[in-house]
């Protein structure tokens, strides 16, 4: 690596290591298992990216989001999505003050560092659109006035993959705005016993701030300086291009299930996530392994499978592994 390209000092890496280590340790002291979810949330913090969580109810999605908020001393709001939820219920509106005989702007619960959108697919398409616009622009417009959202602004949206009746499935363009998609599985028996023990010992009453929002902004600025070589960038582009050429590179038994490949936003996400993974692992440069480490989280909501895949039980992860396997590693 050329010396001129080294923008991160050892002191920076040590500070980053301490911040990420403290956050991870606090998370693990509260949440049993779900360590990969904790790592995904940490990468979201470092990259200031939004994350979509998919699982059945009761698997600590809200708890994980709340614990991460506590760890960095941020503000937290939870929005329970329902079909009658209006855009103004999220972004805010103007109210009339009879005492001053004037309208006042009231910004909604979107004005927080961490916004948990519980069961986002239960809200109407119009409400989803308003929220996703705020996610992209990091600001909201009320009565023609723009209001900036916090510098650290992360949306953690959840959806239940089992109960789909009466829901509004997110369109591909909307899914693409989430940096990561994490699928959460059930804990094992040992893990569930530990959950019961921690609930009995009331571990959640001991709230502690182990980092600050300034620390998170520091990590985010540091992440942008992580060096990524041209060969690694080409590797990212080759992977994304391969998702669009599945009929040429995959066996017909798998390629028949792919309707559409990933967009250019996937390449951007790969680069951001690879930098975040490198920084979380104490390095100032990216490797191909940093790219592959979170391949499922980056691609599982960006590769569109057809109905035959769902009928035959073919998972996106199987397709992703097959695609990665066709791309030479630099």
Secondary structure, DSSP 8 states (H G I E B T S, - for coil): --GGG----HHHHHHHHHHHHHHHHHHHHHS-S-HHHHHHHHHHHHHT--EEEE--TTSSHHHHHHHHHHHHT--EEEEE--TT--HHHHHEEEEEETTTTEEEEEE-TTSSSEEEEETGGGS-HHHHHHHHHHHHHSEEEETTEEEE--SS-EEEEEE-SS--TT-----HHHHTT-SEEEE-----HHHHHHHHHHHHTTGGG-----S-HHHHHHHHHHHHH-B--HHHHHHHHHHHHHHT-HHHHS-HHHHTTEEE---HHHHHHHHHHHHHHHHHTT-SB--HHHHHHTHHHHHTTTSEE-HHHHHHT--HHHHHHHHHHHS---
